[in-house]
Amino acid sequence: MLLSHETSLRIDDASSNIIGHMCYAASKLWNVCNYERHNYKELGFCKYPDWYYQKAAHKDDIWYKSLPSQTAQEICKLLDKSWKSVYMLQKKGGIDNPQPPRYKKTGIRISYMQNGIMHKQGTDLIRLSLPKSLKEYMLSAYGISSSYLYLKNRIFQDIDAIKQIHVYLPADGEARVIVVYEAADAAISGNSVDMPVSGFKKVTMIKVAV
């Protein structure tokens, strides 16, 4: 089964800058793809731009390349799910005039999938990959020569199979992080319950590798 832990990370300025740029890129990618779906006829599309089209069509765009590949694909996938929900509601008629997905005015969370996460079993350290385009931009614009982001928290010591990590737009020197991981059903036993949406909230540190 899949469980999750939520934690709040105190982050330095460089980390906040990097995460902020990725959250911004995620919102811009969402908006570009959302605009296509809202206006595909006016834009001259031969058919409706679904997830398969959009993840391929935008792979060379600046916003897509500013994110890890799987993270960018996940943005397109989440948008696709949102539109499908609207169509389903329209079909079933359960809600009067269901509204399509809105455009994002601020940075949105980024989701690291399994291939972008490096975690050695039994350690409290997680390494997150950074896309080449973002690394080059951060170096030229801000002098930040980071190769990876590292998240350190003792809860990772007891997590073996991390599936996803969701990182939210930083605010006031902190970033909200949710870790989704796989655990055996035996993780719920006796008087101890590991919640599907964790009630644990810890404060830890995130740093940038230089």
N, C-alpha and C positions, 0 to 999 in steps of 0.2 A: 504494500500500500504506500501511497505518497503522503508524507507529512511535511510540515513547514515550521520554520523558526523565523520570527521577526526580530530585528535588532536595529538599534540606532547607532550610527557610526560618527564619531567626531573625525573630521577630515581636515587636512591642511589645504592651503590655498591652491597648490598645484593640482591636487586630487580633485578639489571642487571645480576647478577650471576644466579639467578633462571630462569629468562626469557631466558637468553642465553643457559642454559642447555636444556630447553624445545625446543627451536628453533633448537638446535643441534640434539636432539633426533628425532625431526620431520624430519629433512633432512636424518638422518640415516634410519629411518623407510621407507621413500620414496625410498631411494636407494636400500634397501633390497627387497622391493616389486617390484621395477622396474627391478632389476636384475632377479628376478624370471620370469617376463613377457618376458624379452629379451631372456632368456635361458631355458625356461620351458621344452623343449624337451630334451636338454642335461642333465637337472637335473632329468629327469625320471618321470616327472609329467604325470599322466594318461590323464589329460585334462588341458586346459588352466586355469591358476590361476586367477579367476575373483575377484571382490571386496568382494563377500560373502565368498569366500574361504580365502582370505588373512586376512580379519579382524578377522576371527575365528582362523586361523592357527598361527597368530603372537601375540595373546592376552597375552601370557605368556613371550614374548621376552622382553629383557631389554629396548629396545627403545620404544616399545608400552606401557610398564608399567611406563615409565618415563613421560607419558603424561596423562591428563584426558582421560577417555575412549572414550568419544564422539569426543575429539580432535584427537585421534589416528585414529578413524574410518573415520573422515573427510579427513585425509591425504590419506588413502586408497581409499576413494571415489573420491578425486580430481585426483589421479593418474589414476583411472579407466576412468574418463571422458576424460582425456588427450589421453589415448590410443584409446578410442572410436572415438574421433575426427580424429585421424590418420587413423583409418580404414574407416571412412566415406569419408575422402578425397581420399583415395586410391580407394574406390569404385566409387566415382563420377568423379574422374580424374580432379578435378578443379585445383589442384596444382601438378606440376611435382615432383615426388619423395618426398612426405611428410615425414618428419623425426619423429621418435618416441620420447617420452619424454626423456629429458636428465637427467643425474645424477646430484645431487645437491652437489656443492663443499663447500658451506657455509650453516649456519643455515637458515631455512626458517620460514615464519610466522606461528604462531599457531592460531588456531581458537577455541575460546570458544563458545560452543553451549549453548542453553537456560538452560539446566539442571545444567551447571557448573557455572552459574551466579546468584548471589543473589543481588537483588536490592529492597529496600523498597521504595514504591511509594512516590514521593515528596521529596526524599533526594538526596544529591549530591554524595553519596558514593555507589560504586559497590564492591562486594566481589567476588573474583575468587577462585575456589577450586584448591588444589594442590594434585597430586596423592601420595599415601602412599610411594611408592618406591622412589620417588624424595625427599620427606621430610626426609626419613631415610638417603638417600645419602648426602643431603645437611648438615644434622646435623653431620654425621660422618666425612665428608671430609672438611667441612668449619666451623663447629660450628654454622650454621644457623638453628635456631629452629622455623622456620616460619610455621604457619598452613595455612595461606591464603595470597593472594595478594589483596590489596585494591587500587582501582582507585577512585580518588576524582576529580570531575569537576562539576561546576554549571550547565552545560548543561544537566546533568542527572536528575536534578530536574523536568524538563519538559518532560522527557521520561518515559513512563509507561511500554511499552512492548518491552524489549530488546530481540532480537532474537539471535544475534551473536556479538562477540567482536573479532576482528583480532588484534593480537599483533605481531609486527615485531622485528627482531633482534636489540637490542640496539646498539647505536654508539655514542660516545662522550657524554655519560651521558644522552642520550635521547632515547626514544622509540616511534615509530609511532604506533598509535592506531586508528582503525576504528570501530565505533559502528554502528551496523545495528539494526534498530528498526521498529516497526509497528506503523503506524499513520493513522488516519481517512483521507479520501479524502479531508475533509474540511480543512486539514492543509495547503492546497494551496488555498489562497483566496486573493482578493484585490491586493494590490501592493507588498505583502509579499510572497515570494516563498521559500519553504523548498525543496531544490534540492534533487533528488534521489541520487546523489553523492555530498555530501555537500561541499560547498566552505568555510565553517567555519573551522578555524584552530586556536586552542587555546593552550596555554602552561599551564600545571598544574602539579601536583605532584602525584607520585605513591609511596606507602609505603608497607612495609612488616609487617604483624602481627607477634608478638613474644609472 
